[in-house]
Amino acid sequence: MKRLLMISLPLALTSFTAASAGMEAGALASIQQEWAGCQYQSESQDNQEFCFNHLIERNQKALTEQPKNNALKIWLAINKASLAGAKGGLGALSLAKEAKALLEDVIDKAPETLNGSAYTSLGSLYYKVPGWPIGFGDDDTAEKMLRQALAMNPEGIDPNYFYGDFLAEDGRKQEAVKYLTKALNAAPRAGRPLADQGRRQEIKMRLESLK
């Protein structure tokens, strides 16, 4: 049975128009930065769960104030999935299902949001969550979603990392190394040093496991 792993997607901010750059960009950037702290600087599992629970409350409040902000909706899904990864086990499945519903809503309404990042997040859920009859996991759907994410953001660190990780789990080592190496060499993201540092460490560990 698959293990529900951490869904950790420190996504890059897309450009905002001048009219929307203030409150929306500020709320999103703050949530992204706090996510990186929860993900990479928590001192224990309990501390990480507390951190993500607090962040989900903040994210939900921001989304309530800006209900049409699909970027905040993606990040609420990411934070719920990250909490699921921190908790682990079958008890995390309800959080994963909540994240899935949020991402499906974004894909239905505004799939281009954050360079198609909802596809990356949902594809990751599909290959990390157990399949039927326990969960909704499905490798064929995962690959379809992850390839769509790459089509929309071919140079991004996250779509390349998660597709490479999927390929590694699927036993396709040579292909996995190609995408993981591309992820490792992706351009740094403005204002995201902690997230980039943590992600690159994960990529290096995955590449090392394939040697």
ZABA-602263 format. One record per residue: residue number from 1; residue in one letter; chain; x, y negated, z of N, C-alpha, C, O in turn. Coordinates in steps of 0.05 Angstrom, whole numbers, plus 5000, padded with zeros to 4 digits. Each point is the difference from the previous one (the first is absolute). Layout:
REM ZABA-602263
  tike  romi  padren   n.X   n.Y   n.Z  ca.X  ca.Y  ca.Z   c.X   c.Y   c.Z   o.X   o.Y   o.Z
   NUM     a       A     X     Y     Z     X     Y     Z     X     Y     Z     X     Y     Z
...
END
This chain:
REM ZABA-602263
  tike  romi  padren   n.X   n.Y   n.Z  ca.X  ca.Y  ca.Z   c.X   c.Y   c.Z   o.X   o.Y   o.Z
     1     m       A  5017  5024  5000  4983  4976  5000  5017  4975  5000  5021  4999  5014
     2     k       A  4972  4982  4971  5015  4975  4999  4998  4986  5026  4981  5002  5015
     3     r       A  5040  4983  4991  5001  4984  5024  4993  4972  4993  5011  4989  4980
     4     l       A  4972  4998  5036  4993  4972  4994  5023  4982  5008  5005  4996  5023
     5     l       A  5009  4994  4957  5024  4985  5004  4994  4970  5000  4978  4992  4995
     6     m       A  5042  4993  5012  4997  4971  5002  4997  4988  4972  5015  5005  4982
     7     i       A  4964  4979  5015  4995  4986  4976  5011  4972  5004  4986  4983  5011
     8     s       A  5038  5012  4979  5013  4975  5008  5006  4985  4974  5020  5006  4987
     9     l       A  4964  4974  5007  5003  4986  4975  5004  4970  5005  4980  4985  5000
    10     p       A  5044  5006  5004  5005  4971  5003  4999  4986  4973  5021  4997  4987
    11     l       A  4955  4996  5004  4996  4990  4973  5010  4972  4996  5001  4984  5019
    12     a       A  5007  5010  4957  5010  4973  4994  4976  4981  4996  4979  5008  4989
    13     l       A  5024  4967  5020  4980  4980  4995  4999  4993  4971  5021  4996  4988
    14     t       A  4956  5003  5000  4997  4989  4973  4997  4970  5003  4996  4989  5021
    15     s       A  5006  4997  4956  4998  4971  5001  4971  4991  5005  4981  5013  4991
    16     f       A  5016  4966  5024  4974  4988  5005  4997  4973  4986  5020  4987  4995
    17     t       A  4956  5006  4998  4996  4973  4989  5004  4980  5022  4998  5006  5023
    18     a       A  5006  4969  4969  5005  4979  5020  4976  4997  5018  5003  4995  5024
    19     a       A  4973  5009  4966  4976  4996  5016  4997  5021  5021  4988  4995  5021
    20     s       A  5022  5029  4974  4996  5022  5019  5025  5007  5016  5000  5018  5017
    21     a       A  5022  4967  4979  5025  5008  5011  5002  4997  5030  5015  5014  5013
    22     g       A  4970  4967  4999  5003  4994  5028  4992  5022  5019  5016  5016  5007
    23     m       A  4959  4984  5001  4990  5019  5020  5003  5029  4991  5008  5017  5016
    24     e       A  4985  4989  4959  5000  5027  4991  5028  5012  5000  5005  5021  5010
    25     a       A  5014  4964  4978  5027  5009  4999  5012  5002  5028  5015  5019  5005
    26     g       A  4979  4962  5012  5010  5001  5027  4991  5024  5016  5016  5013  5013
    27     a       A  4958  4993  4985  4990  5023  5014  5012  5026  4990  5007  5017  5015
    28     l       A  4995  4985  4958  5011  5025  4988  5029  5003  5008  5009  5022  5007
    29     a       A  5007  4957  4990  5028  5001  5007  5005  5008  5029  5017  5016  5006
    30     s       A  4967  4973  5012  5002  5006  5028  4994  5030  5005  5014  5013  5016
    31     i       A  4966  4997  4971  4993  5029  5004  5021  5018  4989  5007  5020  5012
    32     q       A  5004  4972  4964  5022  5016  4989  5024  5001  5018  5012  5021  5005
    33     q       A  4995  4956  5006  5024  4998  5018  4995  5017  5025  5018  5013  5010
    34     e       A  4958  4985  5001  4995  5015  5025  5000  5030  4994  5008  5017  5016
    35     w       A  4982  4991  4960  5001  5028  4992  5028  5011  5001  5006  5021  5010
    36     a       A  5013  4963  4978  5028  5009  4999  5011  5004  5029  5015  5019  5004
    37     g       A  4977  4963  5014  5009  5004  5028  4989  5025  5012  5014  5015  5013
    38     c       A  4960  4990  4983  4987  5024  5011  5013  5025  4988  5006  5019  5014
    39     q       A  4999  4980  4960  5010  5024  4986  5029  5006  5007  5007  5024  5005
    40     y       A  5010  4956  4996  5029  5005  5001  5013  4992  5027  5023  5006  5004
    41     q       A  4963  4980  5014  5012  4991  5024  4986  5010  5025  5008  4992  5022
    42     s       A  4972  5024  4976  4986  5011  5024  5019  5019  5015  5015  5015  4987
    43     e       A  4985  4983  5039  5018  5015  5016  4991  5029  5006  5016  5017  5007
    44     s       A  4958  4988  4989  4989  5027  5006  4975  5003  4983  4989  4981  4989
    45     q       A  5001  5044  5010  4975  5005  4986  4977  4985  5013  4983  4988  4986
    46     d       A  5016  5012  5041  4978  4986  5013  5001  4970  4994  4979  4987  4995
    47     n       A  5045  5002  5005  5004  4972  4994  4991  4994  4971  4988  4979  4995
    48     q       A  5018  5039  4987  4993  4996  4972  4969  5002  4996  4989  4984  4986
    49     e       A  4998  5034  5028  4971  5002  4998  4987  4975  5011  4981  4989  4988
    50     f       A  5029  5001  5034  4989  4975  5012  5004  4977  4980  4982  4984  4997
    51     c       A  5042  5015  4991  5006  4978  4981  4981  5001  4977  4989  4979  4992
    52     f       A  5007  5045  4996  4982  5001  4977  4971  4995  5008  4985  4987  4984
    53     n       A  5006  5022  5039  4973  4994  5009  4996  4970  5002  4979  4990  4991
    54     h       A  5040  4996  5021  4998  4971  5002  4999  4987  4973  4985  4981  4995
    55     l       A  5032  5029  4987  5002  4988  4973  4974  5005  4984  4991  4982  4985
    56     i       A  4997  5041  5019  4974  5006  4986  4979  4980  5010  4984  4990  4983
    57     e       A  5016  5003  5042  4981  4981  5011  5004  4972  4986  4981  4987  4992
    58     r       A  5044  5005  5006  5006  4975  4988  4992  5000  4970  4989  4981  4990
    59     n       A  5018  5041  4997  4994  5002  4971  4970  5000  4995  4991  4987  4982
    60     q       A  4994  5027  5035  4971  5000  4997  4988  4973  5005  4982  4992  4985
    61     k       A  5028  4993  5034  4991  4973  5006  5005  4982  4975  4982  4985  4992
    62     a       A  5042  5017  4997  5007  4984  4977  4982  5007  4976  4991  4982  4985
    63     l       A  5003  5043  5012  4983  5009  4978  4971  4991  5004  4986  4993  4981
    64     t       A  5005  5007  5044  4973  4990  5006  4997  4971  4993  4979  4991  4990
    65     e       A  5043  4994  5014  5000  4971  4993  5002  4996  4970  4992  4979  4990
    66     q       A  5021  5040  4996  5004  4998  4971  4991  5026  4987  5016  5015  4990
    67     p       A  4958  4990  5010  4990  5027  4991  5006  5006  4971  4998  5024  4992
    68     k       A  5008  4957  4992  5006  5005  4971  5029  5003  4995  5009  5003  4977
    69     n       A  5008  4996  5044  5029  5002  4997  5008  5029  4997  5003  5014  5021
    70     n       A  5000  4996  4955  5007  5028  4996  5028  5007  5009  5005  5023  5006
    71     a       A  5013  4958  4995  5027  5005  5010  4998  5008  5030  5014  5018  5009
    72     l       A  4970  4967  5006  4997  5007  5028  4986  5027  5003  5005  5014  5020
    73     k       A  4978  4993  4962  4986  5026  5001  5020  5022  4995  4999  5021  5014
    74     i       A  5019  4975  4967  5021  5020  4995  5017  5004  5026  5007  5022  5007
    75     w       A  5000  4955  5005  5017  5002  5024  4985  5012  5024  5013  5013  5017
    76     l       A  4961  4983  4984  4986  5014  5022  5001  5030  4995  5003  5016  5019
    77     a       A  4995  4992  4956  5003  5029  4994  5028  5010  5007  5002  5022  5011
    78     i       A  5018  4962  4982  5027  5008  5006  5004  5003  5030  5013  5020  5009
    79     n       A  4977  4962  5006  5003  5001  5029  4985  5023  5013  5010  5013  5018
    80     k       A  4966  4993  4971  4986  5023  5010  5015  5026  4993  5002  5018  5017
    81     a       A  5008  4984  4959  5015  5023  4992  5026  5003  5016  5009  5022  5007
    82     s       A  5004  4955  4998  5024  5001  5016  4995  5009  5029  5016  5015  5011
    83     l       A  4961  4977  5000  4992  5009  5027  4995  5030  4998  5007  5015  5019
    84     a       A  4980  4994  4960  4995  5029  4997  5027  5015  4999  5002  5022  5013
    85     g       A  5018  4967  4973  5026  5013  5000  5013  5001  5027  5013  5019  5007
    86     a       A  4984  4959  5008  5012  4999  5027  4986  5020  5019  5013  5013  5016
    87     k       A  4961  4990  4981  4985  5019  5017  5005  5029  4992  5005  5017  5017
    88     g       A  4993  4988  4957  5005  5027  4990  4977  5019  5006  4982  4993  5016
    89     g       A  5019  5030  4972  4980  5021  5005  4973  4994  4988  4995  4980  4987
    90     l       A  4986  5039  5018  4974  4998  4989  4984  4976  5010  4982  4990  4986
    91     g       A  5025  5000  5038  4986  4977  5011  5005  4975  4984  4985  4980  5003
    92     a       A  5035  5020  4980  5006  4977  4983  4984  4999  4975  5000  4980  4985
    93     l       A  4985  5041  5008  4986  5002  4975  4979  4978  4997  4995  4990  4978
    94     s       A  4991  5004  5044  4979  4979  4998  5012  4973  4992  4988  4986  4984
    95     l       A  5035  5008  5026  5014  4975  4992  5007  5001  4970  4997  4980  4986
    96     a       A  5013  5043  5006  5008  5003  4972  4976  4997  4981  5002  4988  4979
    97     k       A  4975  5022  5030  4975  4997  4984  4991  4971  4999  4990  4991  4979
    98     e       A  5013  4995  5043  4993  4971  5000  5018  4985  4981  4991  4982  4986
    99     a       A  5035  5024  5014  5019  4988  4982  4993  5006  4971  5000  4982  4983
   100     k       A  4993  5042  5012  4992  5009  4973  4977  4983  4990  5000  4991  4977
   101     a       A  4979  5006  5039  4976  4985  4992  5007  4971  4993  4990  4989  4981
   102     l       A  5027  4999  5035  5009  4972  4995  5014  4998  4974  4995  4981  4984
   103     l       A  5024  5037  5011  5015  4999  4975  4983  5006  4975  5004  4987  4980
   104     e       A  4978  5031  5023  4982  5005  4977  4983  4975  4994  4994  4995  4976
   105     d       A  4998  4991  5044  4984  4975  4996  5017  4980  4985  4989  4986  4982
   106     v       A  5036  5011  5025  5018  4981  4985  5003  5009  4971  4999  4983  4982
   107     i       A  5006  5042  5014  5004  5010  4973  4975  4996  4983  5002  4994  4977
   108     d       A  4975  5009  5036  4975  4995  4985  4996  4971  4993  4989  4994  4979
   109     k       A  5019  4988  5039  4993  4972  4997  5023  4983  4988  4996  4983  4983
   110     a       A  5029  5023  5025  5023  4983  4992  5025  5017  5000  5018  4996  5017
   111     p       A  4985  5023  4964  5022  5018  5001  5028  4987  4996  5020  5012  5007
   112     e       A  4980  4964  4982  5025  4986  4995  5012  4987  5025  5023  4991  5000
   113     t       A  4962  5009  5022  5009  4987  5025  5027  5011  5009  5005  5024  5001
   114     l       A  5013  4957  5006  5027  5007  5008  5014  5020  4981  5011  5020  5008
   115     n       A  4986  4973  4966  5013  5017  4979  4991  5029  5001  5016  5018  4995
   116     g       A  4959  4986  5011  4990  5028  5000  5008  5016  5024  5000  5025  4998
   117     s       A  5006  4962  5024  5010  5015  5023  4979  5019  5013  5008  5018  5014
   118     a       A  4966  4977  4981  4980  5019  5010  5005  5028  4988  4994  5020  5014
   119     y       A  5015  4981  4962  5006  5026  4987  5023  5014  5014  4999  5024  5005
   120     t       A  5022  4961  5003  5022  5011  5014  4991  5012  5027  5006  5022  5007
   121     s       A  4978  4962  5007  4991  5008  5027  4982  5024  4999  5003  5019  5015
   122     l       A  4978  4980  4966  4981  5022  4998  5014  5026  4990  4994  5021  5009
   123     g       A  5024  4976  4972  5015  5023  4990  5016  5013  5022  5001  5024  5002
   124     s       A  5010  4959  5016  5016  5011  5022  4982  5015  5019  5007  5022  5010
   125     l       A  4969  4968  4995  4982  5014  5018  4993  5027  4988  4998  5020  5014
   126     y       A  4997  4981  4960  4991  5025  4987  5021  5022  5002  4993  5024  5001
   127     y       A  5033  4969  5000  5019  5022  5002  5010  5005  5029  5013  5020  5005
   128     k       A  4980  4962  5013  5009  5004  5027  4978  5012  5019  5006  5012  5020
   129     v       A  4969  4985  4972  4978  5010  5016  4994  5029  4991  5003  5007  4977
   130     p       A  4990  5010  5043  4993  5028  4993  4977  5001  4980  4983  4983  4999
   131     g       A  5017  5038  4985  4979  5004  4980  4975  5013  5012  4999  5005  5024
   132     w       A  4982  5001  4959  4975  5013  5007  5007  5028  5013  5018  5013  4990
   133     p       A  4968  4995  5031  4975  4989  5012  5006  4980  5023  4981  4991  5012
   134     i       A  5044  5004  4994  5006  4983  5023  4999  4970  4993  4987  4985  5014
   135     g       A  5025  5008  4964  5001  4972  4992  4995  4996  4970  4989  5018  4987
   136     f       A  5018  4959  5003  4995  4993  4972  5025  5002  4982  4998  4992  4977
   137     g       A  5024  5017  5034  5025  5001  4985  4997  5015  4973  4986  5020  4998
   138     d       A  5028  4969  4982  4999  5013  4974  5025  4990  4984  5002  4976  4994
   139     d       A  5016  5042  4999  5024  4992  4987  4996  4989  4972  5014  4981  4991
   140     d       A  4967  5030  4994  4995  4990  4973  4990  4971  5001  5008  4984  4984
   141     t       A  4974  5011  5034  4990  4972  5003  5022  4982  5010  5002  4977  4991
   142     a       A  5015  5033  5027  5022  4984  5010  5018  4991  4977  5008  4977  4998
   143     e       A  4999  5042  4985  5018  4993  4978  4987  4980  4981  5014  4982  4990
   144     k       A  4961  5022  5004  4986  4981  4983  5001  4972  5011  5005  4980  4986
   145     m       A  4989  5017  5040  5000  4974  5013  5028  4988  5000  5003  4976  4995
   146     l       A  5017  5040  5012  5028  4989  5002  5010  4992  4973  5015  4981  4998
   147     r       A  4978  5034  4981  5009  4992  4973  4986  4974  4991  5012  4984  4986
   148     q       A  4963  5013  5022  4986  4975  4994  5014  4976  5014  5003  4979  4989
   149     a       A  5005  5026  5036  5014  4979  5015  5026  4992  4986  5006  4977  4998
   150     l       A  5008  5043  4992  5025  4994  4986  4995  4986  4974  5016  4982  4992
   151     a       A  4962  5024  4994  4994  4986  4975  4995  4970  5006  5005  4983  4983
   152     m       A  4984  5011  5040  4994  4973  5007  5023  4985  5013  5001  4975  4999
   153     n       A  5017  5040  5013  5023  4987  5013  5025  5018  4997  5008  5012  5020
   154     p       A  5003  4991  4956  5020  5020  4994  5027  4996  5015  5015  5019  5003
   155     e       A  4990  4956  5006  5026  4995  5013  4997  4999  5030  5020  4996  5014
   156     g       A  4957  5007  4997  4995  4997  5028  5013  5021  5017  5002  5023  4992
   157     i       A  5008  4970  5032  5013  5019  5017  4980  5021  5010  5007  5024  5002
   158     d       A  4969  4968  5005  4981  5019  5012  4988  5020  4980  5000  5024  5006
   159     p       A  4991  4967  4970  4990  5020  4981  5021  5020  4992  4994  5024  4997
   160     n       A  5031  4967  5000  5021  5019  4993  5007  5018  5023  5005  5024  4996
   161     y       A  4996  4965  5028  5006  5017  5023  4979  5022  5005  5006  5023  5003
   162     f       A  4969  4969  4997  4979  5019  5006  4996  5021  4978  4994  5023  5005
   163     y       A  5010  4968  4969  4999  5020  4979  5024  5019  5002  4996  5025  4997
   164     g       A  5027  4965  5010  5023  5017  5004  4996  5019  5023  5008  5023  4998
   165     d       A  4981  4967  5024  4995  5017  5023  4979  5022  4993  5004  5023  5008
   166     f       A  4976  4970  4977  4980  5020  4991  5014  5021  4983  4995  5024  5004
   167     l       A  5021  4968  4977  5014  5019  4983  5018  5018  5016  5002  5024  4994
   168     a       A  5011  4965  5026  5017  5017  5017  4984  5021  5015  5008  5023  5001
   169     e       A  4969  4969  5009  4983  5020  5014  4989  5021  4981  4994  5022  5008
   170     d       A  5004  4970  4967  4989  5018  4979  5022  5018  4988  4995  5016  4983
   171     g       A  5030  4981  5027  5022  5016  4991  5012  4991  4974  5016  5015  4988
   172     r       A  4978  4961  5003  5011  4990  4974  5024  4982  5007  4998  4975  4997
   173     k       A  5023  5037  5010  5023  4986  5012  5013  4980  4981  5005  4977  5008
   174     q       A  5000  5031  4967  5013  4982  4981  4984  4974  4995  5011  4978  5000
   175     e       A  4963  5026  4997  4982  4976  4996  5000  4983  5025  4999  4976  4999
   176     a       A  5000  5038  5024  4998  4985  5025  5025  4982  5004  4997  4977  5008
   177     v       A  5026  5033  4986  5025  4985  5003  4999  4975  4982  5009  4978  5008
   178     k       A  4981  5025  4968  4998  4977  4982  4983  4978  5012  5009  4977  4999
   179     y       A  4968  5029  5011  4983  4978  5010  5009  4990  5027  4998  4976  5005
   180     l       A  5013  5041  5012  5011  4991  5025  5024  4981  4996  5002  4980  5014
   181     t       A  5015  5027  4967  5023  4983  4994  4991  4973  4989  5011  4979  5007
   182     k       A  4968  5021  4977  4989  4974  4990  4989  4984  5023  5003  4976  5001
   183     a       A  4983  5037  5017  4990  4986  5024  5022  4988  5016  4998  4977  5010
   184     l       A  5024  5038  4994  5022  4991  5016  5013  4975  4988  5010  4983  5015
   185     n       A  4989  5015  4959  5013  4977  4986  4980  4978  4993  5008  4981  4986
   186     a       A  4968  5020  5024  4980  4979  4995  5009  4974  5012  5014  4999  5020
   187     a       A  4977  4979  4968  5007  4974  5009  4988  4995  5028  4978  5009  5006
   188     p       A  5037  4977  5012  4989  4994  5026  4976  4981  4998  4997  4985  4981
   189     r       A  4985  5018  5039  4976  4984  5000  5003  4975  5018  5010  5002  5022
   190     a       A  4982  4976  4968  5003  4975  5014  4985  5001  5027  4976  5007  5001
   191     g       A  5038  4986  5021  4988  4999  5026  4994  5028  5012  4986  5001  5020
   192     r       A  5025  5020  4969  4995  5027  5010  5025  5016  5007  5001  5024  4994
   193     p       A  5019  4964  5019  5025  5014  5004  4997  5025  5017  5012  5021  4995
   194     l       A  4971  4978  5027  4997  5023  5017  4986  5023  4986  5008  5023  5002
   195     a       A  4971  4970  4983  4986  5021  4985  5018  5013  4979  5000  5024  4996
   196     d       A  5016  4959  4990  5018  5011  4979  5021  5018  5013  5007  5021  4990
   197     q       A  5004  4970  5033  5021  5016  5013  4989  5027  5009  5013  5020  4996
   198     g       A  4963  4980  5016  4988  5025  5008  4994  5018  4977  5005  5024  5002
   199     r       A  4984  4965  4977  4993  5017  4977  5025  5012  4987  5000  5023  4993
   200     r       A  5021  4961  5004  5024  5010  4988  5012  5023  5017  5012  5019  4989
   201     q       A  4986  4978  5037  5010  5022  5017  4984  5025  4995  5011  5022  5000
   202     e       A  4962  4976  4997  4984  5023  4994  5007  5013  4973  5001  5024  4998
   203     i       A  5005  4958  4983  5007  5010  4973  5027  5016  5002  5002  5021  4989
   204     k       A  5017  4968  5025  5026  5013  5003  4997  5027  5013  5013  5020  4992
   205     m       A  4971  4981  5029  4995  5026  5013  4987  5020  4982  5007  5024  5001
   206     r       A  4974  4967  4982  4987  5018  4982  5019  5010  4979  5000  5024  4993
   207     l       A  5017  4958  4996  5020  5009  4981  5020  5019  5012  5008  5020  4987
   208     e       A  5000  4976  5038  5019  5017  5013  4987  5028  5003  5014  5021  4998
   209     s       A  4961  4981  5007  4986  5026  5003  4999  5016  4975  4995  5024  5000
   210     l       A  5009  4962  4977  4998  5014  4974  5027  5009  4990  5002  5013  4979
   211     k       A  5019  4981  5035  5027  5009  4992  5004  5030  5004  5021  5010  4994
END
